[in-house]
């Protein structure tokens, strides 16, 4: 059995900061923003506001986020069951929507966001 230790929070924070910085880069930003966005949500238990960069696919008013290594992350759990409100930065504009997280039989997690009008 292979044991995979979780990444330290500080390393994850640095990585996320680098991704957000690259998104605003004049040289790389436009390319990166096509595939990466920043989601902002309210924690279901803490009530605090959190933001994290994620990869996404968009089809019309639906945004799909495939959560990589879901057992090592907690943000998506805020959207289990009935889901909840979320905002995303898309094409330079903050958009709001309703997100619902689902885990399939193989353990993959997908968060589906229906954008508001």
Beta strands, then each sheet from edge to edge (+ up, - down):
strand 1: 36-42
strand 2: 49-55
strand 3: 57-59
strand 4: 62-67
strand 5: 84-90
strand 6: 93-103
strand 7: 109-115
sheet 1: 2+ 1- 5+ 6- 7+ 4- 3+
end
